[in-house]
């Protein structure tokens, strides 16, 4: 998940440097979306570990 956030962030940076404002905006929104999903999942896993809940991964 974090990998995809970083990929879209790099796409947004490159698109911004080349002047593609529409692509930059879209890639930035997608990167933020993936980053926040990663944060939520990471917090859930940490919370489960603190509570002693075994996860099946």
N, C-alpha and C positions, 0 to 999 in steps of 0.2 A: 504494500500500500504506500509506504513511504517512498519506495522506488518510483512509482508512477507520479507521485507528487513532485519529486525532484525532476523527472523527465519533462513534465509539463511546465515546470518553472523555467527550465533551460530553454524550452521552446518559446516561452513567453519573452525571455530575455533576448533571444536571437531575433524573434519577430519584431520586438520593440526597436532593436538596433537597426533593423532593415526597413523600418517604417510601416510595417503591417499592423496597424492599430486594431483592426477587427480580430485578427488571429491572436494578437497579444492579449486582448481582453478576454477572449474565450479560453485561452490556455491558462491564464491567471485564475479564472473562476474554477476551472477544473482542478488545478493544482491546490487551491484552497480547500475545495471539497474533499479531495483525497487526503490532504493533510489533517483535516478535522476528523475524518473517519478514523485515520490512524491514531490520533490522540484519544478518541473515545474508546477504541478497542484496546489500546495500551492501558488506559485507566481501568477498564473492566478486568483485564488480566491481572494487573497489580492488585486490584481490590479483591479478586478471587484468591490470589496468593496470600494476601494478608488474612483473609477469613479462613484459610485452610481448605478451600474447595479445589479438588483435583480437576484439571481440565484434560480433555481427551486429545491433545495434540502431541 
